[in-house]
Amino acid sequence: MYIIENANILKNRELHTCSLLIKDDRITAIQAGFKRYQLIKMNVEPYIMTPTYVLLSSKIPHQGSFQDLKTFLIDHYLLKGCTTLLTYVDLLYEHELKEKITAMKMALISSPVDFMIGIKIPLRLITPTLIRSCKKEKVPAIFVDLKDPNELEKIPWGWIREAMFPFNSPFIPLISCSQKKEEKAVLSKWNTIIQKEKIPALYEVIEEGQPLSIPVLNKIGLYPQKASLMNGTELSYNLFLKGREIKKVDEVSLFHYHSDRLVVTVHKGKVVRAGNTVLFKSGNGEHVKVKTPAFFSL
């Protein structure tokens, strides 16, 4: 056990100073201080502490060489303070589900960051049988390609809702490039139908390479398991050098505009980035399985 003291945790654009009691690479208590404890203490007063990020990436070079994958994960994840990735596999047929998820899982077995694997499907694959298979495999997110939004009205939503329960893996809209001009209209139709049919889903497209928000993380069942600093959560955090210009920023702004101040990234209690040095720990990542999406009430 040890104590991280004088931690300036960024939350809602404000710094909250506290101390964290750490045991077995998890946070067991958060208080103003632990004066009575005779333990090793680590002072992080010169830094701003944030949870590590979760990013979506659909373009992981999982079929290339190990070196290609290593370079990608370092550049797009570890150097950006991200220790969990969300990706998906493309399905054209229902029977491909288990095979493709297993293949992606095996491709990421050497990953130093944790990973979640969703699926991407055309609208025609929104069927009760596929949804039941997703529930069985505990697929955390179902990305839906909205190439032909008119097909939305032909889906038997009542049966789909029944098939989803009680796991309720959310549908997440994807807009193809050819429809970018019509994106608002497509999303409006999507939102009207999923709200009317009471289907667990996201109302907006997730942007790749940007930290997933807490509501999105909760919807896919990852919060507060990841991207949070609470009692009982794993010890995964970033340390940014403090400065006047970053006193009133949020975590997304830190990610985009102050990456030069990121000096330490810790993943499950282990340092994976110190200064400009990345400690690539092959296989240190794990396939994160969700118990219940949207279980945590925000």
Secondary structure, DSSP 8 states (H G I E B T S, - for coil): -EEEEEEEEEETTEEEEEEEEEETTEEEEEES--TT--SEEEE-TTEEEEE-EEEE-S---TTS-HHHHHHHHHHHTGGGTEEEEEEEEE-SSGGGHHHHHHHHHHHTTT-SSEEEEEEEEEGGG--HHHHHHHHHHT---EEEE-S-GGGGGGS-HHHHHHHHTTT---EEEE--GGGGGGHHHHHHHHHHHHHHTT--B-SS---TTS---HHHHHHTT-TTTSS---TTSB--EEEEE--GGGSS--HHHHHHH-GGGEEEEEETTEEEEETTEE---TT---B---SSTT-S--
